[in-house]
Amino acid sequence: MTVDGRHAALSAPGDTLTEDGKVIPGPHHQTPPCRHFPTCGGCQLQHLDDAAYADFVVDRIASTLDSQGLTATIRAPLISPPRTRRRATLHAEGKGRVALGFTEASSHTIVDIQECHILAPALFAVVAPLRKLLAQLGLKRRADVHLTLADQGPDILVTRLAAEGLKAADAIVDFCTRHGVARFAVDDGLGPETRWEPEPLTITLGGLPVPLPHASFLQATAEGEAALVAAVLDAVGNPATTADLFSGLGTFALALPGKVYAAEGARDAGGALRAAAHRVQRPVLVDHRDLYRRPLTVAELDRFAAVILDPPRAGAREQTEALAACHAPVIAYVSCNPSSFARDARILCEAGWRIDWIQPVGQFRWSTHVELAARFVR
């Protein structure tokens, strides 16, 4: 946005806008590395250099805090490198020639990706052969393709695909053996059906292999996960007892010292965490609990020396209201949505808490999606 109110798409800080609307690149405008930019909606900011993108991440958080009347110390952002995404959802459509890729920005049109600068190489390597497999299997409708990089290799789940019959089964097995696929599953509306998994899939968290249920939530990059875990450990210190709320597979619970109470609403994820912790006798108590319908009470929260909160994008208003009144010494709040974080942070701050610091994390490189970890103290 210029000082006179004009908007220039795909401009960077320091660019010059001529009277006829032409953008003259400045010192922070880089040549986008991918041929699909800006059509592909997987990235929105490939035209920014690293310094400008880091500033965007910080400004995104600062502006949402300001909208709630808050300020805080914001640390330098930790940005994941290119080609490190280990989790992504692509879309597939077509008969004969299948298009497979991300959708265009604000559109359902699929960009048939021929290169990708965000996906981990092991995941992008299966895209071209998977396109051929889906053509063989005969897509009858648009499908979603969930890709995850597990310890054993690529995990693929295709929704709205039946893949029935011996010919389809043989094609899937041949594809998986040729391309090192660790698991292949389809879901035609009745839940995932595994068609290939020679050994049980795991994802290593806190140094432990954790069973990986279908379509489980996983931090988008290993680098982003490490940054968030380090920030949480920095925030809580060495507590004897910690409540890990919205614990998922145990990204934080398995990295924590002392005893951990882990609350998780997804039964599969909680079961995977329970199994991993039990196998090595880690003191983690897993509670299958919907924290939106039944948040921890103030009395329950007061039992812990630290609380970790890692809610979905909607935030955790109900749980935050109880946290605001509790006497836990410290809260580590991990968020994938600065807007809902700022709303919840205001609830805490109005009750006497303060934001000690915020650590921005950019796992979704070149996108407008920003994550963070924050430390709250009385």
C-alpha positions, 0 to 999 in steps of 0.5 A: 500500500502506497502513502496515497492509498494505492495498492500494488499486488506482488510488491515488496517493501522498497519497490517503486510504483510508477504513475501508470501502476507499474512496479519497479523492484526494490532491494527486497523484491526477489525473483520467485523461484517457482514457475507456478508463482503467483498462480499456485495458491500454495505460496503468496509471498515468493517475491519477498526476500528473507528479510522482508518475509521475516518482517512480514511475520513479525508485523502480522503478530504485532498488528493483531496484538495492537487490534486488542490493545496489547504489546509484547516483546517479539523475538526474531522469527524462525523461518523453515527453509525451502523444501522442508514441508512434511505435511500437505494436502493436494487436490486431484481431478480429471479422467485420463489426464489427472491434474494434481497439485494445490489450488489457485488462490481464492479458486477451486482450479487445480494447479498441476504442479511440475515443481515445488519449492516448499514440499520436502523432496521425498514427498514431491518425488511421489507426485508425478508417479501418483498422478499416473496411479490416480489415472490408472485407478480412474478418478470419478470425482475430485479427490484430496490427497493428504501427504505426510512424511513419516519415519518410514517414508511417504504416507498417502491418504486419498479421499473420495476414491474407492479403488476397488478390484484386483487390478486396482490393488495390484496397481497400488502395490506396484506403485508403493514398492517402486517409489518407497511409499510407507503407507497408502490408504483410501477413504470413500466416505466410510473412513480410511482403509489401508491398502499398503503398510508393510510396517507400522508407521511412526513419527518420532516426537521427543526422541520416541517413535509414536504411532501415526494414525491416518490424517493426524495433525503434525507440525508442518516442518521438523524445523518448525517443530523443533523451534516450537518445542524449544520455545515451550521448554524455554517458557516453562523451565523445569516443572514437576507437573505440567498440563499439556492441553490439546496435546495431539500426538505428544509434540510437547508432552514427550519433550517435557520433564516431570509428570505430564497430564495430556488432554486431547479430544481426538481419540486416535491421537491420544491413544498413540501418545498413550502407547508411546509413553507407556512403552518407555514408562514415561510419566504421561497421563493421557485424558480423552477430553473435549476441551471445548465442551469440558475445559479444565476448571480453575481447581484442576489447573491450580494443581500444575506448575505449568500449563501448555496450550496448543489449540486449533485455529479457533483458539480456546476462549473457554479454556482461556477464561479458566486459565485467567483465574488459575494460579499456575505460575506460567502458561506457554501458549502455542498458536497457529492463528495470531488473531485468535491468540490475540483475543485469548491473550487479552482475556489473560492480560485483563485478569492480571497476566502479562506476555513475557515474550513471543517467538514467531515461527514460520513453518509455512514459508512464503505463505501468510500463515504464521505460528507462534509460541508465547510465555505468560506470567503473572 
